[in-house]
């Protein structure tokens, strides 16, 4: 019988060291080796300062690694490549929006800019899901901090994607919106997409992740989602 072709991981990190210096001495945590495929989700957990956001920025191609290698879709990560930008939706920890556009205009532009057509109903549904219906004609600068966070998350769900990279997506969300987000991300995974997220929310870990990386200053452990959730609760 012919062998089944190997499935290419969505993300593969091989002995990756990350940090903001120029050499391995400036790494913020020990090397990380982990991978996920389609339909899987990775939670990156640990105390503040252990390198969660730094690792995610490297996966997103926004920070060069100090050592090792990160492949996304089977090739070295390159945020400038057309394929990467078409297939990866990223929400990091800083606000990023177009202040001259309303919430609805912002989401319509995001969807159409990624080649989608007939997006009005999709945008309406996502606006409602993220609790922005009453503010859909407001400029981002007129929104509260939590509403701006919901706008950024909504932007990731109105565009095509195979992989989502999310840095603490739960921040500035109330408990009800966190539950909705957990359901949405679990659906992303079960529909065949991939998720890489740094989080302090044990509910997100339990409901979304299929594997987890627990970071500390002197160790990196690939653990089950339950172990990762318990570690968050003990911090």
Wavefront OBJ file of the C-alpha trace (Angstrom):
o trace
v 0.000 0.000 0.000
v 1.280 3.482 -0.799
v 2.170 5.583 2.203
v -0.114 8.408 3.200
v 1.531 11.776 2.533
v 2.665 13.545 5.692
v 0.457 16.406 6.786
v 2.336 19.692 6.964
v 1.935 21.392 10.355
v 0.353 24.825 10.364
v 3.010 25.991 12.837
v 6.245 24.277 13.826
v 8.709 25.816 16.287
v 12.021 23.942 16.513
v 14.276 24.895 19.459
v 13.183 28.516 19.130
v 14.798 31.142 21.354
v 13.145 34.563 21.464
v 14.074 37.930 22.909
v 14.797 41.537 22.018
v 18.604 41.440 22.061
v 21.051 40.313 19.413
v 22.183 36.940 20.742
v 21.080 33.936 22.772
v 22.189 35.597 26.002
v 19.183 37.931 25.708
v 16.602 35.132 25.312
v 13.628 35.577 27.629
v 12.994 31.842 28.113
v 14.594 28.485 27.252
v 14.162 27.166 23.666
v 10.628 26.201 22.625
v 9.764 23.198 20.438
v 6.103 22.623 19.602
v 3.810 22.243 16.615
v 0.126 22.285 15.697
v -1.780 21.128 12.668
v -5.139 21.974 11.156
v -7.931 21.698 13.701
v -5.609 22.232 16.662
v -5.043 25.089 19.090
v -1.975 25.935 21.141
v -2.206 27.867 24.408
v 0.973 29.602 25.582
v 0.758 30.233 29.315
v 2.961 31.430 32.146
v 3.522 34.342 34.478
v 4.041 37.862 33.141
v 7.523 38.337 31.743
v 8.149 34.719 30.758
v 8.077 35.399 27.001
v 4.521 34.587 25.897
v 3.990 37.743 23.836
v 7.562 37.642 22.542
v 7.054 34.103 21.247
v 3.766 35.068 19.574
v 5.399 38.041 17.846
v 7.993 35.659 16.454
v 5.295 33.258 15.206
v 3.587 36.258 13.575
v 6.818 37.157 11.795
v 7.157 40.482 13.604
v 10.291 39.537 15.538
v 13.337 37.595 14.365
v 14.223 34.548 16.445
v 17.560 34.420 18.252
v 17.956 30.716 17.539
v 16.043 27.800 16.078
v 13.380 28.080 13.406
v 9.661 28.737 13.017
v 7.792 27.377 9.997
v 4.246 28.428 9.158
v 2.470 26.353 6.477
v 5.708 24.420 6.019
v 7.989 27.354 5.132
v 10.024 29.769 7.270
v 7.775 32.431 8.750
v 7.675 35.593 6.611
v 5.126 38.248 7.515
v 5.799 39.978 4.189
v 4.741 37.050 2.009
v 1.393 37.224 0.262
v 0.421 33.728 1.394
v 1.164 34.488 5.030
v -0.801 37.733 5.026
v -3.725 36.077 3.244
v -3.989 33.129 5.618
v -2.964 34.469 9.052
v -5.199 36.689 11.198
v -3.263 38.317 14.031
v -4.486 40.240 17.076
v -1.705 41.321 19.415
v -1.780 43.399 22.574
v -1.808 46.851 20.986
v -4.781 48.674 19.481
v -4.569 49.008 15.699
v -7.399 50.596 13.761
v -8.236 53.225 11.145
v -9.518 56.236 13.129
v -11.256 57.877 10.158
v -13.603 54.915 9.641
v -16.594 53.786 11.648
v -16.718 50.332 13.203
v -18.803 49.001 10.328
v -16.662 50.674 7.665
v -13.537 49.274 9.294
v -14.878 45.702 9.173
v -16.206 46.044 5.618
v -12.821 47.335 4.446
v -11.014 44.491 6.223
v -13.218 41.857 4.592
v -13.105 43.359 1.110
v -9.386 44.075 1.367
v -8.863 40.342 1.787
v -10.798 39.549 -1.368
v -14.176 38.712 0.133
v -17.400 39.735 -1.640
v -21.006 40.093 -0.472
v -19.788 40.737 3.061
v -22.548 42.939 4.428
v -24.424 40.123 6.198
v -21.197 38.625 7.561
v -20.134 41.988 8.995
v -23.584 42.507 10.519
v -23.431 39.094 12.204
v -19.915 39.643 13.587
v -20.821 43.129 14.836
v -23.761 41.620 16.704
v -21.712 38.718 18.041
v -19.131 41.086 19.522
v -21.734 43.389 21.039
v -21.030 46.379 18.801
v -24.375 46.863 17.075
v -25.216 50.046 18.960
v -21.765 51.461 18.195
v -21.334 50.301 14.592
v -21.493 53.860 13.229
v -19.058 55.270 15.790
v -15.373 55.940 15.135
v -12.921 53.738 17.050
v -11.713 56.756 18.999
v -15.228 57.124 20.428
v -15.292 53.563 21.746
v -14.388 52.382 25.218
v -11.194 50.377 25.688
v -13.172 47.129 25.819
v -15.154 48.019 22.705
v -11.957 48.742 20.783
v -10.655 45.328 21.812
v -13.849 43.739 20.500
v -13.407 45.631 17.213
v -9.907 44.194 16.781
v -11.156 40.672 17.484
v -14.095 41.169 15.124
v -11.625 42.210 12.402
v -9.977 38.800 12.636
v -13.299 37.010 12.109
v -14.476 38.887 8.999
v -11.526 37.861 6.825
v -10.313 34.552 5.340
v -7.802 32.691 7.524
v -6.222 29.327 8.182
v -4.416 30.389 11.333
v -5.214 32.841 14.130
v -2.480 34.301 16.365
v -3.988 35.974 19.433
v -2.167 37.644 22.313
v -4.361 37.545 25.423
v -7.606 37.865 23.424
v -9.573 37.894 26.680
v -8.116 41.180 27.895
v -10.646 43.965 28.552
v -13.594 41.607 27.892
v -16.356 40.930 30.413
v -17.170 37.361 31.409
v -20.039 37.002 28.942
v -17.910 38.131 26.019
v -15.093 35.816 27.137
v -17.530 32.898 27.004
v -18.622 33.899 23.494
v -15.010 34.181 22.412
v -14.242 30.714 23.791
v -17.153 29.256 21.816
v -16.050 31.083 18.662
v -12.439 29.902 18.940
v -13.499 26.328 19.672
v -15.580 26.505 16.496
v -12.571 27.823 14.600
v -10.619 24.766 15.651
v -13.341 22.207 14.955
v -13.867 23.658 11.474
v -10.219 22.927 10.630
v -8.488 26.203 11.415
v -5.545 26.617 13.756
v -5.153 28.882 16.777
v -2.048 30.017 18.654
v -2.901 32.123 21.687
v -1.178 33.490 24.754
v -3.657 33.674 27.593
v -4.227 34.050 31.319
v -7.763 32.641 31.080
v -8.151 29.008 32.213
v -11.575 28.784 30.572
v -10.120 29.622 27.170
v -7.419 27.024 27.686
v -9.861 24.288 28.673
v -12.431 25.017 25.963
v -10.165 25.878 23.038
v -6.659 24.416 23.380
v -5.624 20.950 22.248
v -2.107 21.391 23.644
v -0.226 23.963 25.669
v 3.228 25.331 26.401
v 3.962 26.397 29.977
v 6.764 28.982 30.139
v 8.881 30.013 33.097
v 12.221 31.788 33.446
v 14.139 28.510 33.558
v 11.947 25.871 31.892
v 9.576 25.207 28.996
v 7.065 22.362 29.287
v 4.659 21.075 26.638
v 1.631 20.106 28.732
v -2.026 19.192 28.439
v -4.611 21.986 28.439
v -5.816 20.881 31.873
v -2.331 21.149 33.374
v -1.944 24.583 31.753
v -5.309 25.771 33.119
v -4.373 24.601 36.600
v -1.049 26.439 36.314
v -2.880 29.669 35.448
v -5.165 29.236 38.458
v -2.173 28.777 40.735
v -0.319 31.920 39.565
l 1 2 3 4 5 6 7 8 9 10 11 12 13 14 15 16 17 18 19 20 21 22 23 24 25 26 27 28 29 30 31 32 33 34 35 36 37 38 39 40 41 42 43 44 45 46 47 48 49 50 51 52 53 54 55 56 57 58 59 60 61 62 63 64 65 66 67 68 69 70 71 72 73 74 75 76 77 78 79 80 81 82 83 84 85 86 87 88 89 90 91 92 93 94 95 96 97 98 99 100 101 102 103 104 105 106 107 108 109 110 111 112 113 114 115 116 117 118 119 120 121 122 123 124 125 126 127 128 129 130 131 132 133 134 135 136 137 138 139 140 141 142 143 144 145 146 147 148 149 150 151 152 153 154 155 156 157 158 159 160 161 162 163 164 165 166 167 168 169 170 171 172 173 174 175 176 177 178 179 180 181 182 183 184 185 186 187 188 189 190 191 192 193 194 195 196 197 198 199 200 201 202 203 204 205 206 207 208 209 210 211 212 213 214 215 216 217 218 219 220 221 222 223 224 225 226 227 228 229 230 231 232 233 234 235
